[in-house]
Amino acid sequence: MKTALIIGASGGIGAAVCRALEAQGVSVTGLSRSLDGFDLTDPDRALPIIDGLSDPFDLILVASGALEIEGAAPEKTIRAVSAKAMMDQFALNAVGPALVLSRAHRLLPRKGRSVFAVLSARVGSIGDNRMGGWISYRAAKAAVNQVVHTSAIELSRTHKQAICVALHPGTVKTAFTQKYLNRHPAVEPEDAAQNLVSVINGLTPADTGGFFDWAGQPVPW
């Protein structure tokens, strides 16, 4: 892996992944809302930035996302769902990565191994859901899993060695998860980044379209 594009590069996980890749000698291009005005919920601004990129990337990682948007906490019950909170979740966590994927064919090399990865979440797994709650966030992550799986099928037609996957990073100690750290074991961003890079480096074209956790184990759809 020689070149990488990290979207969400200023976030806890994204920034740590940038550092981990650079330590391996990878040339990293980072995009984020705070540093570059790259806002996945604003296609009129975000897509021209992507279209302005010219070099192919061996790795594209979408590490942006949010559990709470504009103060809307995850719902404890379906009775708490609001249209705006759900639409906000889909705009950032599902539509945003889909828009990046819509440009991926041009940004990935046509020959040789390449990886397009989106940070998803285990709570987006339908088969693994035994607790309920978190309706909007779960649904948005389930949606992006479908986006990734479908895109992998299409990408394989033109990029035979490309790998398109959804990745669950585990619970990571960032501002993203601060309110919820007492519920689950969590790791530092640097450890999460090393885990993700290790998984990415170990992927093969046979894994394309899959959903994997931080240890490289498949997650049920």
C-alpha positions in Angstrom: 0.0 0.0 0.0 1.6 3.3 -1.1 -1.2 5.9 -1.1 -4.3 6.4 1.0 -7.3 8.8 1.1 -8.8 9.1 4.6 -12.2 10.8 4.9 -12.9 12.0 8.4 -9.2 12.5 8.9 -9.6 14.9 11.9 -11.7 12.5 14.0 -10.3 10.3 16.7 -10.1 7.1 14.6 -9.4 8.9 11.3 -6.5 10.8 12.6 -5.0 7.8 14.3 -5.3 5.8 11.1 -3.5 8.6 9.2 -0.6 8.4 11.7 -0.5 4.6 11.6 -0.4 4.5 7.8 2.3 7.3 7.6 4.4 5.3 10.1 4.3 2.5 7.5 5.5 4.9 4.7 2.1 5.4 3.1 1.4 8.7 1.5 -1.8 9.9 3.1 -4.3 12.5 1.9 -6.8 13.5 4.6 -10.2 15.2 4.2 -12.5 16.4 6.9 -15.2 18.9 7.6 -13.1 20.8 10.2 -9.9 21.0 8.1 -11.1 21.2 4.5 -14.8 22.0 4.6 -15.4 18.4 3.4 -18.9 17.8 4.7 -20.5 14.5 3.6 -24.0 16.0 4.3 -23.4 18.8 1.7 -22.8 17.1 -1.6 -22.6 20.4 -3.5 -19.4 21.1 -1.5 -18.1 17.6 -0.9 -18.3 16.1 -4.4 -16.3 18.9 -6.2 -13.5 18.3 -3.6 -13.5 14.5 -4.5 -13.6 15.3 -8.2 -10.6 17.5 -7.8 -8.5 14.6 -6.7 -6.4 13.1 -9.5 -4.1 10.4 -8.2 -5.4 6.9 -7.7 -5.4 5.6 -4.1 -4.5 2.1 -3.0 -6.8 2.7 0.1 -9.8 4.8 0.6 -11.3 4.8 4.1 -14.4 6.6 5.1 -13.9 7.1 8.8 -16.5 9.9 9.3 -19.7 9.4 11.2 -21.6 10.4 14.3 -23.7 8.7 17.0 -25.4 11.9 18.1 -26.2 14.7 15.6 -27.4 18.0 16.8 -27.9 16.6 20.3 -30.2 13.8 19.3 -29.2 10.8 21.4 -29.8 7.2 20.3 -33.4 6.2 20.9 -34.2 3.8 23.6 -37.4 2.7 21.9 -39.1 3.0 18.6 -41.6 5.4 20.2 -38.8 8.0 20.5 -38.0 8.1 16.7 -38.2 11.5 15.0 -38.1 12.1 11.3 -35.3 14.7 11.5 -33.0 12.6 13.7 -33.4 9.6 11.4 -32.8 11.6 8.3 -29.7 13.2 9.8 -28.3 9.8 10.6 -28.9 8.5 7.1 -27.4 11.6 5.5 -24.1 11.3 7.3 -23.7 7.6 8.0 -25.3 6.1 4.8 -25.8 8.6 2.0 -22.4 10.2 2.6 -20.3 7.0 2.1 -22.5 6.2 -0.9 -21.6 9.4 -2.5 -17.9 8.8 -2.0 -18.4 5.3 -3.4 -20.0 6.8 -6.5 -16.6 8.3 -7.3 -14.5 5.3 -6.2 -14.2 3.8 -9.7 -12.1 6.8 -10.8 -10.1 7.0 -7.6 -9.0 3.4 -7.4 -6.4 1.9 -9.7 -7.8 -0.3 -12.4 -5.0 -2.9 -11.9 -3.5 -4.3 -8.7 -4.9 -4.6 -5.2 -6.9 -1.7 -3.7 -9.2 -1.3 -0.7 -12.3 0.8 -0.2 -13.4 0.6 3.4 -16.2 2.2 5.3 -16.4 2.3 9.1 -19.7 0.7 10.0 -20.8 -0.6 13.5 -21.8 -4.0 14.9 -25.1 -2.4 16.0 -25.9 -2.2 12.3 -26.0 -6.0 12.1 -29.6 -7.2 11.8 -28.6 -10.8 12.7 -26.7 -9.7 15.8 -29.4 -7.4 17.2 -30.8 -8.8 20.4 -31.2 -5.6 22.4 -33.4 -3.2 20.3 -33.1 0.5 20.6 -30.8 2.9 18.7 -33.2 2.7 15.8 -31.9 5.5 13.6 -28.2 4.8 14.1 -28.7 1.0 13.6 -30.8 1.6 10.5 -28.3 4.0 8.9 -25.4 1.5 9.6 -27.4 -1.4 8.2 -28.1 0.8 5.1 -24.4 1.6 4.6 -23.6 -2.1 4.9 -26.0 -2.7 1.9 -24.4 0.2 0.0 -21.0 -1.4 0.5 -22.1 -4.9 -0.4 -23.8 -3.7 -3.6 -20.9 -1.5 -4.6 -18.5 -4.3 -4.1 -20.4 -6.3 -6.7 -20.3 -3.5 -9.2 -16.7 -2.5 -8.5 -15.5 -6.1 -9.1 -16.6 -5.9 -12.7 -14.0 -3.3 -13.6 -11.5 -3.6 -10.8 -10.8 -7.3 -10.4 -8.5 -7.0 -7.4 -10.4 -4.2 -5.6 -11.7 -5.0 -2.1 -14.8 -3.1 -0.9 -15.7 -3.8 2.8 -17.5 -2.5 5.9 -15.4 -2.5 9.1 -16.5 -2.4 12.7 -13.7 -0.7 14.7 -14.9 -1.8 18.1 -15.7 0.7 20.9 -13.0 3.4 20.8 -12.3 6.1 23.3 -13.2 9.2 21.3 -15.6 12.2 21.7 -17.9 10.1 19.5 -18.4 7.5 22.3 -17.6 9.5 25.5 -21.1 9.2 26.9 -21.2 5.4 26.4 -17.8 4.2 27.5 -19.1 2.7 30.8 -21.2 0.2 28.9 -18.6 -1.5 26.8 -14.9 -2.2 26.9 -13.1 0.4 24.8 -9.6 0.9 23.3 -7.5 4.0 22.6 -7.7 5.4 19.0 -4.1 4.4 18.4 -4.9 0.7 19.2 -8.1 0.8 17.1 -6.1 2.3 14.2 -3.5 -0.5 14.4 -6.2 -3.1 14.4 -8.0 -1.6 11.4 -4.8 -1.2 9.4 -3.9 -4.8 10.2 -7.3 -6.0 9.0 -7.1 -3.9 5.9 -3.6 -5.2 5.1 -4.8 -8.8 5.4 -7.8 -8.5 3.1 -7.9 -10.3 -0.2 -10.2 -9.9 -3.2 -12.2 -12.9 -1.9 -13.2 -10.7 1.0 -14.9 -8.0 -1.1 -18.4 -7.2 -0.1 -17.9 -8.4 3.5 -18.4 -6.9 6.9 -15.5 -7.5 9.4 -14.7 -6.5 12.9 -11.5 -5.1 14.3 -10.0 -8.6 14.6 -10.8 -9.5 11.0 -13.8 -11.7 12.0 -16.9 -11.6 9.9 -19.9 -9.8 11.4 -23.4 -11.2 10.6 -25.5 -9.0 8.3 
